[in-house]
Amino acid sequence: MEKTNCQCPECKKRESSDKMSEELNFAVLVALVPVLTITLFKSVGLL
């Protein structure tokens, strides 16, 4: 699906909102990686 570059205020607002949401989701994912890794190691018995 090709993305169009509409310059109307509504599309700009939606694009900004989508970008903020994507950044927040990535930050949560990065924050959870150490917790998941430690949990995995504990369940396997390495810690």
Secondary structure as the mmCIF struct_conf table of DSSP 4:
data_model
#
loop_
_struct_conf.conf_type_id
_struct_conf.id
_struct_conf.beg_label_comp_id
_struct_conf.beg_label_asym_id
_struct_conf.beg_label_seq_id
_struct_conf.end_label_comp_id
_struct_conf.end_label_asym_id
_struct_conf.end_label_seq_id
HELX_LH_PP_P HELX_LH_PP_P1 GLU A 2 THR A 4
BEND BEND1 CYS A 8 CYS A 8
HELX_RH_AL_P HELX_RH_AL_P1 PRO A 9 VAL A 44
TURN_TY1_P TURN_TY1_P1 GLY A 45 GLY A 45
#
